[in-house]
């Protein structure tokens, strides 16, 4: 077992955080496995309880560990990379990671486009828009809330043609010939609204990632989706290259 270097300028709690991360990343501590108690960590590494608690608190804040009141601290499941690109559907992304995707319909309706939705889609205010609200799951656990807006003229009978848990992108392509060829996406940190937190099985006030994506076909915006993702299950990922 690696030891804490008392002569290092790196704070001891930072060193302990790194050692615990090594145990997690090397699969010596698997997802949902209990962590050693603070007392055990103090004895193993020769540290004070305050130092140990500082390291564990930081890992909890980062989503690498989680606490269960009255039971202890456990290893969190690895976060899922959220690629910053015109992505395939949530269904395809989860399947690619060996997870079973799921979807719970919360509501669907056709309504006049409100101002911000009309602006995002590039249509006149009051134009008919399909709204589909879903809770997206992976391996049965809630992952994200998704509110999708699609101009009704592009897919007139979309709401009656949908089948629960069917990939919306697959349906748009197969039935209406809508294939997205470009898009833009913004991501920001926020706090889960109480209703959203309940659906996502989060404590009120938990951090979330808010995504706003517009997808285009031939320069026409065909989808505006506003999603709330669990920040403890997702991390942003993108590839970088030097511009030519």
C-alpha positions, 0 to 999 in steps of 0.5 A: 500500500502506498504511503503518505509522504510527510515531507512532500509540499502536497497537502496530506489530504490531497495525497490521500485523495490520489491514493484512494482514486488509485484504488478506485481506478485500479478496480481494487474498490469496485462500484458500490463497494463500501469504503474503509471507515474514517477510523480505518483510513486514519490507522492505515495512513497515519493521518488525523480524522480531520485530514481523512474527512477532508479527502473523503468529502472532496471525493464525495463532492466530485461524485467518486464516492457517495454516502448512505446515512447510517451505513457508510461511504461507498464507491460511486459508479463511473461517470458516463462521458457526454461527447460534445458533438452531434451525437447519436440518440440516448438509446444508441449511446447507452447501448454502446456502453453496454447499458440497457436504455429505457424511457418513461413518457411523462407527457406529450402534447402539441402546443403553440410555440412560446417565445423562447421555443419559437426563437430557438426553432426559428419559427413564428411565435404560436406555431404548432410544436410537438413537445415530448417530455421523457425520463431517460434511464440506464440499467433502470436508474434515472439519468436525465429529464428530456424536453424535446420540441419539434415543429409539427409541420415536419412530423404531423402525426409524430405523437400518435406514431411514437412507441414508448422506449423507441428511439425518437431519432430512428423514428424521425429518420425512418418515417419522416426522412429527418436526418440531422446534419449539424447542430449546436449545444450549450451546457451549464451547471445548475441546481435541480428544481425540486420536481426534477430532483424527485424524478431523478432520485436526487436530493433537493439542491443537487447539482445538475447539467443543463443542456440545450441542443438544436439539431438541423437538417439542411440548415433548418432547425428540426429539434430543440431539446432541453435536458437536465442530466445528473451531474453525479453520473455524467462528465463532459468529453471532447476531442481536441485538435490543433487547427490547420 
